[in-house]
Amino acid sequence: MNPLNSVATKQDLNDLRDELKLEFAKFATKNDLKRFATKDDLKNFATKDDLKRFATKDDLKNFATKDDLKNSATKDDLKAFAKKDDLKNFITRDDAKDFARKKDLDKLTAQVAVNTVEIVNIKSELRGVHTKLDHIIEVLSDVVGDLKDNQIERAATNVTIDRHQSILDNHEKRISHLEQKPTRIR
């Protein structure tokens, strides 16, 4: 083996220099680096640690998007609804505390049902009482009629008696007068 075979020739060195020039042309020079930021320039910028307390894209996945809000009410939609000032004319909870609530109405409804049954029973009993009273009224009407007839009859009798009483009184006077006179026997 010839030791000169492993040594570079002038041509090899020239080729290598040309290749290195091409390669070095790809690298930035000091002038090229002047327009880039230095560590001192980055001191005012946020670091990874500074950003840890901020939300990430994954954190924002649970928030509503513009598309999600399309079906929601807008300010224009809310104009038709009542405002606090509109509610001033309505009853408040304090005003309503003396009124019945649904649970009170349930109790009341049950009591009304019981009372309704009792009223129906009372009406049935009253019909029976009315029937009895109607019969009693008929009987009393007959009695009153009889009494009126009897009074009329008695009044007529009294008138007749009064008319004849004076005659009878006179007749008794004559009899007593005659009884006082001695009678003759013939």
C-alpha positions as CSV (number, residue, x, y, z in Angstrom):
1,M,0.0,0.0,0.0
2,N,1.2,3.3,-1.0
3,P,1.1,5.9,1.8
4,L,0.6,8.7,-0.8
5,N,-2.7,7.2,-1.9
6,S,-4.4,8.2,1.3
7,V,-3.2,11.9,1.1
8,A,-5.5,14.5,-0.5
9,T,-4.5,16.1,-3.7
10,K,-4.7,19.8,-4.6
11,Q,-7.8,19.1,-6.6
12,D,-9.4,17.3,-3.7
13,L,-8.8,20.3,-1.5
14,N,-10.2,22.7,-4.1
15,D,-13.3,20.6,-4.4
16,L,-13.7,20.4,-0.7
17,R,-13.3,24.2,-0.4
18,D,-16.1,24.8,-3.0
19,E,-18.3,22.4,-1.2
20,L,-17.7,24.1,2.1
21,K,-18.4,27.5,0.5
22,L,-21.8,26.2,-0.6
23,E,-22.5,24.8,2.8
24,F,-21.4,27.9,4.6
25,A,-23.6,30.0,2.4
26,K,-26.5,28.2,4.1
27,F,-25.5,29.4,7.5
28,A,-26.5,32.8,9.0
29,T,-23.9,35.5,9.4
30,K,-23.6,37.9,12.4
31,N,-25.3,40.6,10.4
32,D,-28.1,38.2,9.6
33,L,-28.6,37.5,13.4
34,K,-28.8,41.2,14.3
35,R,-32.4,41.5,13.3
36,F,-33.5,38.6,15.6
37,A,-34.5,39.0,19.2
38,T,-32.0,38.5,22.0
39,K,-32.6,37.1,25.5
40,D,-32.8,40.7,26.8
41,D,-35.6,41.4,24.2
42,L,-37.6,38.4,25.5
43,K,-37.6,39.4,29.2
44,N,-41.0,41.2,28.8
45,F,-42.7,38.2,27.2
46,A,-44.7,35.4,29.0
47,T,-42.9,32.2,29.8
48,K,-44.5,28.7,29.9
49,D,-44.9,29.1,33.7
50,D,-46.7,32.4,33.2
51,L,-49.1,30.8,30.8
52,K,-50.0,27.9,33.1
53,R,-52.7,29.9,34.9
54,F,-54.5,30.7,31.6
55,A,-57.1,28.5,29.8
56,T,-56.0,26.1,27.1
57,K,-58.0,25.1,24.1
58,D,-59.2,22.0,26.0
59,D,-60.4,24.1,28.8
60,L,-62.6,26.2,26.4
61,K,-64.3,23.1,24.9
62,N,-67.1,23.4,27.5
63,F,-67.9,27.0,26.7
64,A,-70.7,28.0,24.2
65,T,-69.7,28.8,20.7
66,K,-71.5,31.3,18.3
67,D,-73.3,28.3,16.8
68,D,-74.5,27.2,20.2
69,L,-75.9,30.7,20.9
70,K,-78.0,30.8,17.7
71,N,-81.1,29.4,19.4
72,S,-80.7,31.6,22.5
73,A,-82.7,34.8,23.2
74,T,-81.3,38.1,22.0
75,K,-81.8,41.5,23.5
76,D,-84.5,42.2,20.9
77,D,-86.3,38.9,22.0
78,L,-86.2,40.1,25.6
79,K,-88.0,43.4,24.9
80,A,-91.4,41.6,25.0
81,F,-90.8,40.3,28.5
82,A,-91.7,42.1,31.7
83,K,-89.1,44.2,33.5
84,K,-88.8,44.8,37.3
85,D,-90.7,48.0,36.9
86,D,-93.6,46.2,35.2
87,L,-93.8,43.8,38.2
88,K,-94.5,46.6,40.8
89,N,-98.2,46.4,40.2
90,F,-98.4,42.7,40.9
91,I,-98.8,40.9,44.2
92,T,-95.6,40.0,46.2
93,R,-94.9,37.0,48.3
94,D,-95.6,39.0,51.4
95,D,-98.9,40.2,50.0
96,A,-99.8,36.6,49.1
97,K,-99.0,35.0,52.5
98,D,-102.7,35.3,53.6
99,F,-103.9,33.5,50.5
100,A,-104.3,29.7,50.1
101,R,-101.5,27.7,48.5
102,K,-101.9,24.6,46.4
103,K,-101.3,22.3,49.4
104,D,-104.0,24.2,51.3
105,L,-106.4,23.8,48.3
106,D,-105.8,20.1,48.3
107,K,-107.0,19.9,51.9
108,L,-109.9,22.3,51.1
109,T,-110.9,20.1,48.1
110,A,-111.0,17.0,50.3
111,Q,-113.1,18.9,52.8
112,V,-115.4,20.2,50.1
113,A,-115.9,16.6,48.8
114,V,-116.9,15.5,52.3
115,N,-119.2,18.5,52.7
116,T,-120.7,17.8,49.3
117,V,-121.6,14.3,50.4
118,E,-123.1,15.6,53.6
119,I,-125.1,18.2,51.7
120,V,-126.5,15.5,49.4
121,N,-127.5,13.4,52.4
122,I,-129.1,16.5,54.1
123,K,-131.0,17.3,50.8
124,S,-132.3,13.7,50.8
125,E,-133.4,14.0,54.4
126,L,-135.0,17.4,53.7
127,R,-137.0,15.9,50.8
128,G,-138.4,13.4,53.3
129,V,-139.1,16.2,55.8
130,H,-140.7,18.3,53.0
131,T,-142.9,15.3,52.1
132,K,-144.0,14.9,55.7
133,L,-144.5,18.7,56.1
134,D,-146.6,18.8,53.0
135,H,-148.8,16.1,54.4
136,I,-149.0,18.0,57.8
137,I,-149.8,21.2,56.0
138,E,-152.5,19.5,54.0
139,V,-154.0,18.2,57.2
140,L,-153.7,21.5,59.0
141,S,-155.3,23.2,56.0
142,D,-158.2,20.8,56.3
143,V,-158.4,21.5,60.0
144,V,-158.3,25.3,59.4
145,G,-161.0,24.9,56.8
146,D,-163.1,22.9,59.2
147,L,-162.5,25.5,61.9
148,K,-163.5,28.3,59.6
149,D,-166.6,26.3,58.6
150,N,-167.3,25.6,62.3
151,Q,-166.8,29.3,63.2
152,I,-169.1,30.3,60.4
153,E,-171.6,27.8,61.6
154,R,-171.2,28.8,65.2
155,A,-171.5,32.5,64.3
156,A,-174.7,31.7,62.4
157,T,-176.0,29.7,65.4
158,N,-175.0,32.6,67.8
159,V,-176.9,35.0,65.6
160,T,-179.9,32.8,65.7
161,I,-179.6,32.2,69.4
162,D,-179.2,36.0,70.0
163,R,-182.3,36.6,67.9
164,H,-184.3,34.1,69.9
165,Q,-182.7,34.8,73.2
166,S,-184.7,37.9,73.8
167,I,-187.8,36.0,73.0
168,L,-186.7,33.3,75.4
169,D,-185.8,35.8,78.0
170,N,-189.3,37.4,77.7
171,H,-190.9,34.0,77.9
172,E,-189.0,33.2,81.1
173,K,-190.0,36.4,82.6
174,R,-193.6,35.7,81.9
175,I,-193.2,32.2,83.4
176,S,-191.6,33.5,86.5
177,H,-194.3,36.2,86.8
178,L,-196.9,33.6,86.4
179,E,-195.3,31.4,88.9
180,Q,-195.4,34.2,91.4
181,K,-199.2,34.7,91.0
182,P,-201.4,32.4,92.9
183,T,-203.0,30.0,90.6
184,R,-206.8,29.4,90.9
185,I,-208.0,26.0,90.9
186,R,-211.2,25.6,89.1
